[in-house]
Amino acid sequence: MSKFFCIFILSLTLKLNIMATRSYIGVRNLDASIDYIYCHFDGYPDHNGKILTEYYADMDKVNALMKLGDLSVLGEQIGEKHDFNKRTRGWCLAYGRDRGESNVSVRTGNYKELINDQNVDYVYVFDGDYWECFDTYDPEMVINLYNSVPTGA
């Protein structure tokens, strides 16, 4: 095997391992502002959208999720503090709780700021009753999570 081919395969492997579908997860306030956190991995509707609609469908659970602050991975359960490098499957992996980072708390912004932020791919907003999903590459499109997410999985 040539040296060039080995380097190509290695670089492709490394790139595949660090790519992320980033998202914001937020709650719409009465004044239309949005309290939100960042989530680094798996932000696409068939993952984060599915988890949010199936496991975080009431305000108490959403508030508990928001208290974690920024996430590496959204899980079906909030979970408990654990080693960031030895993730517990199904639990949220939080930068503050699990890795001890600071400045990862909830932030407040407005819809236009979030939807125009090209550093994320999707924006999820809970209005107290249901989740909305917006694609930052097509801000006019609202993704209906009830139709795009398989049920009963």
C-alpha positions in Angstrom: 0.0 0.0 0.0 1.4 3.4 -1.0 2.3 6.0 1.6 0.0 8.5 -0.1 -3.0 6.1 0.1 -2.3 5.4 3.8 -2.3 9.2 4.5 -5.5 9.6 2.5 -7.3 6.9 4.4 -6.1 8.2 7.8 -7.2 11.8 7.0 -10.6 10.5 5.8 -11.0 8.5 8.9 -10.1 11.4 11.2 -12.4 13.7 9.3 -15.3 11.3 9.6 -14.7 11.0 13.4 -14.8 14.7 14.1 -17.7 15.9 11.9 -20.8 17.0 13.7 -24.3 18.1 13.0 -24.6 21.0 15.4 -27.8 22.4 16.9 -29.4 24.8 19.3 -32.1 23.6 21.7 -34.2 26.3 23.1 -37.4 27.4 24.8 -39.5 30.3 23.6 -40.3 32.9 26.3 -43.4 35.0 26.6 -41.6 38.0 25.2 -40.7 35.9 22.1 -37.0 35.7 23.2 -35.5 32.2 23.2 -33.4 30.7 26.0 -31.1 28.1 24.4 -28.2 25.7 24.7 -25.8 24.3 22.1 -25.6 20.7 21.2 -22.5 19.5 19.2 -23.4 16.1 17.8 -26.3 14.5 16.0 -28.5 17.6 15.6 -30.4 16.3 12.6 -34.2 15.8 13.0 -34.1 12.0 12.9 -31.9 12.0 16.0 -32.2 15.2 18.2 -35.6 15.9 16.9 -36.8 12.4 17.6 -35.3 12.5 21.1 -36.8 15.9 21.9 -40.3 15.0 20.8 -40.3 11.5 22.5 -38.4 12.2 25.7 -38.6 16.0 26.4 -42.3 16.7 25.6 -43.2 18.6 28.8 -41.9 21.7 30.4 -40.4 20.1 33.5 -38.2 17.8 31.4 -37.2 20.6 29.0 -36.3 22.8 32.0 -34.1 20.0 33.4 -32.4 19.7 30.0 -31.8 23.4 29.8 -30.2 23.4 33.3 -27.4 21.1 32.0 -26.2 23.9 29.7 -24.3 23.1 26.4 -24.2 19.5 25.4 -21.8 17.3 23.5 -24.6 14.7 22.9 -28.3 14.8 23.7 -29.5 11.6 25.4 -32.9 10.1 26.1 -32.3 10.7 29.8 -30.6 13.6 31.7 -28.5 11.1 33.6 -26.0 11.9 36.3 -22.5 13.3 36.4 -20.2 10.8 34.7 -16.8 10.7 33.0 -16.9 12.7 29.8 -14.6 10.2 28.1 -16.6 7.2 29.2 -20.1 8.2 28.2 -23.1 6.3 29.6 -25.3 5.3 26.7 -28.6 7.1 26.6 -27.6 9.9 29.0 -26.9 13.5 28.0 -23.2 14.3 27.8 -22.9 17.9 29.2 -19.8 20.1 28.9 -20.3 21.7 32.3 -21.6 18.8 34.4 -19.4 16.0 32.9 -16.3 17.8 31.7 -16.2 20.7 34.2 -16.3 23.5 31.6 -17.5 27.0 32.4 -19.4 29.5 30.3 -21.7 26.8 29.0 -25.0 28.0 30.6 -28.2 28.9 28.9 -28.1 32.0 26.8 -30.9 34.2 25.5 -31.3 35.3 21.9 -34.0 36.0 19.4 -35.3 33.8 16.6 -33.5 35.8 13.8 -30.1 35.5 15.6 -30.4 31.8 16.1 -31.7 30.9 12.6 -29.1 33.0 10.9 -26.2 31.5 12.9 -24.3 29.4 10.3 -22.3 27.7 13.1 -25.2 25.4 13.7 -27.3 23.3 11.3 -30.6 23.1 13.1 -32.5 25.1 15.7 -35.1 23.4 18.0 -37.5 25.6 19.9 -40.1 24.4 22.5 -43.1 26.6 23.0 -44.5 24.8 26.0 -46.6 22.4 23.9 -44.5 21.2 21.0 -41.1 21.3 19.3 -40.4 23.3 16.2 -37.3 22.6 14.1 -35.6 25.1 11.7 -32.9 24.4 9.2 -30.4 27.2 9.3 -29.5 26.7 5.6 -33.2 27.3 4.7 -34.5 29.5 7.5 -38.0 29.8 5.8 -38.6 26.1 6.2 -40.1 24.8 9.5 -39.5 21.0 9.8 -42.6 19.3 11.1 -41.1 16.9 13.6 -44.3 14.9 13.8 -44.0 13.9 10.2 -40.3 13.7 9.8 -39.6 11.6 12.9 -40.5 7.9 12.9 -42.9 7.0 15.7 -43.0 3.9 17.8 -39.2 3.3 17.4 
